[in-house]
């Protein structure tokens, strides 16, 4: 599992694209797979759940595009979390592809 640290600003719309290859640098085939990315605050706070089944994650060949909408973090009080991205194959096998630390920077402008 690759360690990747992410950050976003509370209440912002943000996105990341991940590219996955095998040891020979060939693209991985994700046909028929479901993807789930969860962000779990270190202390108190709701887990942010993103999924290909709900549309926040899109797959293009070996690229995985993740979009986090502003509504997922706009009321959050936490600043530090952990996250990971899991792939579930059509036959139910689960693999955690990457994860790491997640920083939520608190915005200054509110109520716009």
N, C-alpha and C positions, 0 to 999 in steps of 0.2 A: 504494500500500500504506500502510495506516495504521499508525503506530508506537504500540504500547501496551506499557507495562512491567507485568510481573506479578511476584508474589511468593507464596511459600507457605512453610510450616514443614516441615522434613524429617520424614517419617514421618506427616504428617497427610493426611486425605482432604480434598480441596478441589475447587472447581468455579468455572467462569466461564461467562457467557452473553454471546455477541456477537450484535448485531443488524446486518444489512446491508441498505442501501438504495442506489438509484441516485442520480444527480445531481438528480433531481426529487423525491427523498425517498420514492420508491415502493419497496415491498419487492422484493427480488431473489427469483427463483424457483430453488430448489436441487433440484427434483425430479430424481431419478436420479443425483445427484452423490455422490461419495465425498470425505470430508474426512480429512486427516492433519495432526496437530500434532506437531512434533518439538522437543525441548528439548535443545540441544547445549551441554555445559559449555565454558566458555572455555578451561580448562586440561584436565587429565586427568579422565576420567569417562565413564560409559556414557551414550549418547544415550537420552533418555526418548521413547518413541514411543507416541502415542495415535492412534486411528483410528475412523472410523465403521464400518469393516469388522470391528473387534474389540469394538465396543460402548462405548468410552469417549467417543465423540462421537455426539450425537443431533441431528437436524435437525427443527425445527418451523417450517415455512414459511421465513421469512427469519431465524430465530433459530437459532444454533448453540450447543448446550450441550456443554461440555467438562468431563469429570470425571477427576481424577487421583487414583488410589487410593494409600493410604499405602505399599503395597508397591513403588511405582515410585520412591520417594525414601528409604525408611527406612534404607538402608545407604550413602547417598551421602556423599562427603567434600567435594564441590565446593560453592561458594557462589554463583558467577556463571555465567550461561549466556546464550545467545541462543535465541530461539524464533521459529517462524513457523507459520502455518495455511494450508494449501493446499487448494484445491477442484479436483477432477478431474471433468469432465463425463462424461456417458455416452459421448460420442464421443472421449474421451481428451484434451481440452484442459485444461491445468493453469493455474491462476491462484493466485498468492499473495495472500491477502486482507488479512493483517495479520501483524505480528510485532514483536519488540522485545527488550528486556533481560528477563532472568528472574533474580530473586534467591531463593536457597534459604537460609532462616534456619535455623540449626542449633538443634534442640530441646535442652532441658536434661534433661527427664524421659525416661529410656530404659528399655526392658525391662519396660514395664507389661503 
